[in-house]
Amino acid sequence: MYRSIVDKQTRKTAEKVLEILEKDDGSSFEEKKAEAMRMLGDEVSGNEDARKKHASEGAVGIGASVSFWDEGEAVYADGRITLRRVRAEDREKYIEVQRENTIMPFMFKDEGFVESLWKMHIESTALMCSVVGSGNREYMGYCGIKNVCAEKWEVAIELLKEHTGQGIGTLAVRGLLDAVVRRCGVTEFRIRIDPDNYASQGMFEKLGALPNGISEFLLHGAEDIRDCEEENLGDIDEGLVAVADKFHVEPQVLLSHVLEYKLIWRGGDADCIPDVQSRHFG
């Protein structure tokens, strides 16, 4: 359901791109392309406010990110997965994860766009780890904090589809949060999830996350939000009604917003989170 709504918004975004590229204002093609990419960057990441905060508080964020790695690049390990700092060799597989989960597949034809995704992933204000197999070191996905400059640290996790539904996400998030609490002292986190992504909702709820309202994602104008909700009323089903009831909002509001969760993390089960300092990471 939510994916189809996002697809509709994607088409509208594509129309905006075409308008920029086709307008006759004397700008060169490269200037128009740069304008279109900036617009897409804002809509895809949904973090324009966070970037403004980055500009004013960047030193704080960089310091937090750097201090996290003072204890080493090894974050978590058990018999199944290893959580470690992102490496250059992860780029191709990371882009594959993004391509599998993208709302704008046509943008992956642009190498500049692809490179911008990678740069955002490894920038100093992000705190990202790669999830790899403990035995074969096979890349499975990533887990981390989107922006350490933000007031609330938002947890992000995405896995290649072949590795979903196996408990890997839970292990990775537990390992990450334990490390962040231990290394940085941060215990309160924000999670945003699509209204119909019931698997992710269930995973984070089992980890202790509690509903904490909703937030805008792709749509930010009142008129666009209203139009989106009116156009997609037919997509409201029992599952969405149940989620709306849990978050104490009207079901149609979830057609244009994402869910907000709050998670207070005091540390995981010591038996499940081994001492990574004693392990070898290749």
HUNORTA-V483548 format. One line per field, one symbol per residue. ss: DSSP state (H for helix, E for strand, C for the rest). A space follows every 10 residues. Layout:
BEGIN
ss = ???
END
This chain:
BEGIN
ss = CHHHHHHHHH HHHHHHHHHH HHCCCCCCHH HHHHHHHHHH HHHHHCCHHH HHHHHHHHHH HHHHHHHHHH HCCEEEECCC EEEEECCHHH HHHHHHHHHH HCCCHHHHHC HHHHHHHHHH HHCCCCEEEE EEECCCCCEE EEEEECCCCC CCEEEEEEEC HHHCCCCHHH HHHHHHHHHH HHHHCCCEEE EEECCCCHHH HHHHHHCCCE EEEEEECCCC CHHHHHHHHH HCHHHCCHHH HHHHHHHCCC HHHHHCEEEE EEEECCCCCC CCCCCHHHCC CC
END
